[in-house]
Amino acid sequence: MRTFLMLIGILVIVLIVIGFYRGWFALSGATNSNQAQATLTVHPGKIASDKNKVFGNRSTSRPVMAPSTMTNTTPSTLPSNSNRTDGSVQASQ
C-alpha cells in the first residue's frame, strides 16, 4: 500500500512539472506591505490543445450503431414452423 501511494505521489508531481513546462499552469505573486499574494492560473485552452495534439479530435462517446436492416433472420434451410419464439429450433422427424 505504501508503494502504491508513493507511486501516485510521484505521478502527481510529474504531472505538475509537465503542466508548468507546457504552460498549463502559471504561478504569479505580488507583495504589499507585510502581505504576500500568490496566484495559480490554469489555462484549460492549452490543456485542450495539447490533448487534441496527442489524441486527435476523438469524441469521448462511442458512435451509436444503426439498427439492423435485416428483416428475415430465419435460415432458408429450416422449415418456417421449426423456429420457436425463444430462439430454439425444434428438431424435425
Secondary structure, 3 states (H helix, E strand, C coil): CHHHHHHHHHHHHHHHHHHHHHCCEEEEEEEECCEEEEEEEECHHHHHHHHHHHHCCCCCCCCCCCCCCCCCCCCCCCCHHHECCCCCECCCC
